[in-house]
Amino acid sequence: MEICIDEISEIETQNAALSREYTFNRTIASGSFGVVKSAVQKTTGHDVAIKIVEKIHSPASALTKTKQEANILKKLSHPNIIKFISTEETNSKLYIITELLKGGTLKSYIDNNGESLSEEKSIQILFYLLQAVNYIHNKDIVHRDIKPDNIMFADKNDLSSLKLVDFGLSGFTYDTSSFCGTLLFMSPELLEASSSNASISNQKGCDIWSVGIIAAMLLNNGKHPYFVKGESKRKYINKLKAGYTFNRTLSEMSNNFIGKLLEPNPNKTYTAMNALNHPWITRNVLGAIPLTLYEKLTKKILVKKFQDAFIAMLILNRMRKKNEKKFEI
């Protein structure tokens, strides 16, 4: 493909304009279709991260996902979600500019703090993560790839600086046919759907499952609650569908919390708000364990059945007494 002199001049002008606004520094990540560089915004002195996607060498699907990521980030403003600044596009490149997070990933935090990671710190991490998940779910947005690598800190010494990042696979809840994520953090419903090309009934529940895996890892020195190296995908899925096995080294309440998040039945899955109100997270030992919508409906049906049975028993008892009086001598 030939590029005329006018097009080259335009590209150089566009790139020069971006360079006038930002001072580019080192490359902090790289992939098949581009890189992420740290930079400084000249007018404010703020550190930023700039994702640069090469349009010429990228397939159309990669560009579509990058643009969708930018469009979703534009809609989000939350202290526990990476801050979007702007997006720029030239003839040859696509740029997404966000805040620069210097505290590392949750994966590195777990690796560095494994055995010394207390239950209290785990609760704090999960609280801030669930705040972010609850926020996007209220906007009918699902992340679809929640894992320790996609959770970062602005300050490694401040757990409240936790940020959910990398919305490259995110989408809207009405899209029930997109199968994506990282296998070890995918719900059994999503894994089954990816094999059979079926629709997904509870996209939000898939995010909650991922949080449940992270919760179990935080409380068990980074160890995955299900995965055993070398086992087949089918055996792994069957273990997920069997439900969570309580870890004897953990408290009853923390096991209960993890079990609620790792519910294999998508109809019984916790919401992010359910999880935030769980007494293990709130530290209210006398607090009631939140019921899911399914549990509330089931309880309502059982109460109705009990009431109907009780009324029927009263009616039968009255009829019996009436008959007994009729035959009295």
C-alpha positions in Angstrom: 0.0 0.0 0.0 1.5 3.3 -1.0 1.3 6.4 1.2 1.4 9.8 -0.5 3.5 12.7 0.8 0.4 14.6 2.0 -0.6 11.6 4.2 3.0 11.3 5.7 2.9 15.0 6.5 -0.5 14.6 8.2 0.8 11.7 10.3 3.9 13.6 11.4 1.7 16.6 12.3 -0.6 14.5 14.5 2.2 12.7 16.2 4.0 16.0 16.8 0.8 17.5 18.4 0.7 14.6 20.9 4.4 15.0 21.7 3.8 18.7 22.4 1.3 17.7 25.1 3.1 14.8 26.6 6.7 13.8 27.3 7.0 10.1 26.5 9.2 8.0 28.9 9.8 4.2 29.1 7.7 1.4 27.8 5.9 -0.3 30.7 4.1 -3.1 28.7 4.1 -4.5 25.2 1.9 -6.8 23.1 1.3 -8.1 19.6 -0.3 -4.9 18.4 1.2 -2.1 20.4 2.8 -0.8 23.6 2.0 1.1 26.8 4.3 3.9 27.7 4.6 6.1 30.7 4.5 9.8 30.0 4.1 13.2 31.7 1.4 15.7 30.8 3.4 18.9 30.3 0.7 21.3 31.4 -0.2 19.6 34.7 3.0 17.5 35.4 0.7 14.5 36.0 2.1 11.0 35.2 0.0 9.1 32.7 0.0 5.8 30.8 -0.5 5.9 27.1 -1.6 2.7 25.3 -0.5 3.0 21.7 -2.1 0.6 19.1 -0.6 0.3 15.7 -3.6 0.4 13.3 -1.8 -0.9 10.3 -0.6 -4.1 11.9 -3.7 -4.7 14.0 -6.6 -6.8 12.9 -10.0 -5.1 12.8 -11.2 -7.1 15.9 -8.3 -5.7 18.0 -9.1 -2.2 17.0 -12.8 -2.6 17.7 -12.0 -3.9 21.2 -9.6 -1.1 21.9 -12.2 1.5 20.8 -14.9 -0.2 22.9 -12.6 -0.2 25.9 -12.1 3.6 25.4 -15.9 4.1 25.0 -16.6 2.2 28.2 -13.9 3.9 30.2 -15.4 7.3 29.2 -18.6 6.3 31.0 -16.8 5.4 34.3 -15.8 7.6 37.1 -15.0 5.8 40.4 -12.1 5.9 42.8 -11.5 2.1 42.4 -11.5 2.1 38.6 -8.6 3.4 36.5 -9.1 7.0 35.5 -9.7 7.7 31.8 -8.1 10.9 30.5 -8.6 10.9 26.7 -8.3 9.1 23.5 -6.5 10.2 20.4 -6.4 8.8 16.9 -4.1 9.4 13.9 -3.9 7.7 10.5 -1.5 5.1 11.9 -2.1 4.9 15.6 -4.8 4.7 18.3 -4.0 6.2 21.7 -5.8 5.6 25.1 -4.5 7.9 27.8 -5.2 7.0 31.5 -3.7 7.7 34.9 -0.4 6.0 35.6 -0.6 3.4 38.4 2.8 2.9 40.2 1.8 0.4 43.0 2.0 -2.8 40.9 -0.6 -5.5 40.4 -2.6 -7.5 42.9 -0.7 -10.5 41.6 2.6 -9.1 42.6 1.1 -8.0 45.9 0.0 -11.6 46.7 3.4 -13.0 45.5 5.2 -10.6 47.8 2.9 -10.9 50.8 1.5 -14.4 50.5 2.0 -15.9 54.0 1.8 -12.6 55.8 -1.4 -11.4 54.1 -3.8 -11.1 56.9 -7.6 -11.7 56.8 -8.2 -8.0 57.6 -6.1 -6.9 54.6 -7.9 -9.5 52.4 -11.2 -8.0 53.5 -10.0 -4.5 52.6 -8.9 -5.6 49.2 -12.1 -7.4 48.5 -14.2 -4.4 49.7 -12.6 -2.0 47.3 -12.7 -4.5 44.4 -16.4 -5.1 45.1 -17.1 -1.4 45.2 -15.7 -1.2 41.7 -17.6 -4.2 40.5 -20.9 -3.0 42.0 -20.4 0.4 40.3 -19.9 -1.1 36.8 -22.8 -3.6 37.2 -25.1 -0.8 38.2 -24.3 0.7 34.8 -25.0 -2.7 33.1 -21.3 -3.1 32.3 -19.4 -6.3 32.9 -15.6 -6.6 33.0 -15.3 -10.2 31.9 -11.6 -10.6 32.8 -11.3 -9.9 36.5 -8.0 -11.4 37.8 -5.1 -10.3 40.0 -3.2 -9.1 36.9 -6.0 -6.7 36.1 -6.2 -5.2 39.6 -3.6 -2.5 40.4 -2.7 0.0 43.1 -1.8 3.6 42.7 0.2 3.2 45.9 1.4 -0.2 47.0 1.2 0.9 50.7 -2.4 2.0 50.4 -5.0 -0.7 49.8 -7.7 1.9 49.2 -5.8 3.0 46.1 -6.9 -0.3 44.4 -8.0 0.1 40.8 -9.8 -2.3 38.4 -8.0 -2.0 35.1 -7.9 -3.4 31.5 -11.4 -3.1 30.2 -10.3 -4.6 26.8 -12.7 -7.5 27.1 -15.5 -5.6 28.9 -19.0 -5.2 27.4 -22.6 -4.6 28.2 -24.9 -7.1 30.0 -27.2 -7.4 27.0 -24.4 -9.0 25.0 -24.9 -12.7 26.0 -22.8 -14.3 23.3 -19.3 -13.0 24.0 -17.0 -15.6 25.5 -13.8 -14.2 26.9 -11.7 -14.1 30.0 -8.9 -16.1 31.6 -9.7 -19.8 32.1 -8.8 -20.1 35.8 -11.1 -17.2 36.7 -14.0 -18.1 34.4 -17.3 -19.4 35.9 -18.5 -22.9 35.1 -21.4 -21.4 33.1 -19.0 -19.4 31.0 -16.7 -22.3 30.4 -19.6 -24.5 29.4 -21.0 -21.8 27.1 -17.7 -21.4 25.4 -17.7 -25.1 24.5 -21.3 -25.4 23.4 -21.7 -21.9 21.9 -24.7 -21.3 24.2 -25.8 -17.9 25.6 -24.9 -16.8 29.1 -27.7 -16.2 31.5 -25.8 -14.2 34.1 -23.0 -12.1 32.9 -22.7 -10.2 36.1 -22.4 -13.5 38.0 -19.3 -14.3 35.9 -17.6 -11.3 37.4 -18.7 -12.3 40.9 -17.3 -15.8 40.4 -13.9 -14.2 39.4 -14.0 -12.2 42.7 -14.7 -15.4 44.6 -11.6 -17.1 43.1 -9.5 -14.0 44.1 -11.0 -14.1 47.6 -10.0 -17.8 48.0 -6.5 -17.0 46.7 -6.0 -14.1 49.1 -6.8 -16.3 52.1 -4.7 -19.2 51.0 -1.3 -17.8 50.1 -2.2 -17.2 46.4 -3.3 -20.9 45.8 -6.2 -21.4 43.4 -9.1 -23.2 45.2 -9.8 -25.6 42.3 -6.9 -25.9 39.8 -4.5 -28.8 39.9 -1.7 -28.7 37.4 -2.0 -31.3 34.6 -5.7 -32.0 35.0 -8.0 -31.9 31.9 -10.4 -29.0 31.2 -13.4 -31.4 31.6 -12.3 -32.6 35.1 -11.6 -29.0 36.1 -15.1 -27.9 35.0 -16.7 -30.8 36.9 -14.9 -29.7 40.1 -16.3 -26.2 39.6 -19.9 -27.5 39.1 -19.6 -29.6 42.3 -19.4 -26.4 44.4 -16.9 -24.9 46.8 -15.3 -27.2 49.5 -14.8 -25.4 52.8 -11.2 -24.8 53.7 -10.6 -26.1 57.2 -7.8 -23.5 57.8 -10.3 -20.6 57.3 -13.0 -19.2 59.6 -16.6 -20.4 59.1 -17.7 -16.9 58.0 -14.9 -16.5 55.4 -15.7 -19.9 54.0 -19.4 -18.9 53.9 -18.5 -15.7 52.0 -16.3 -17.5 49.4 -19.0 -20.2 49.0 -21.6 -17.6 48.2 -19.4 -16.1 45.5 -18.4 -19.5 44.0 -22.0 -20.6 43.5 -22.0 -22.8 40.4 -25.7 -22.3 39.7 -26.0 -18.9 37.9 -29.6 -18.5 39.2 -28.3 -18.5 42.8 -25.3 -16.2 42.3 -24.6 -13.4 44.7 -24.7 -9.8 43.5 -21.8 -7.4 44.3 -24.1 -5.6 46.7 -25.0 -8.9 48.4 -21.2 -9.5 48.9 -20.6 -6.0 50.2 -23.4 -6.5 52.8 -22.0 -9.9 53.9 -21.1 -9.8 57.7 -17.6 -11.1 56.9 -17.0 -7.9 54.8 -18.9 -5.5 57.1 -17.2 -7.1 60.2 -20.6 -7.2 61.8 -20.6 -10.6 63.6 -24.3 -10.3 64.4 -25.3 -9.3 60.9 -27.6 -11.5 58.8 -26.1 -13.2 55.8 -27.8 -11.5 52.7 -30.1 -13.7 50.7 -30.0 -13.8 46.9 -33.1 -13.0 44.9 -33.5 -16.8 44.3 -33.2 -17.5 48.0 -35.8 -14.8 48.8 -38.2 -16.3 46.3 -37.6 -19.8 47.6 -38.2 -18.6 51.1 -41.4 -16.9 50.1 -42.7 -20.0 48.4 -41.8 -22.2 51.4 -43.5 -19.7 53.8 -46.6 -19.7 51.5 -46.7 -23.5 51.5 -46.3 -23.6 55.3 -49.2 -21.1 55.7 -51.4 -23.0 53.3 -50.6 -26.3 55.1 -51.3 -24.7 58.5 -54.7 -23.2 57.3 -55.6 -26.6 55.8 -54.8 -28.3 59.1 -57.0 -25.8 61.0 -59.9 -26.4 58.6 -59.5 -30.2 58.9 -59.3 -29.9 62.7 -62.5 -27.8 62.8 -64.3 -30.3 60.6 -63.2 -33.2 62.8 -64.5 -31.4 65.9 -67.8 -30.6 64.2 -68.2 -34.3 63.2 -67.4 -35.4 66.7 -70.1 -33.2 68.1 -72.6 -34.5 65.6 -72.1 -38.1 66.8 -72.1 -37.3 70.5 -74.7 -39.2 72.5 
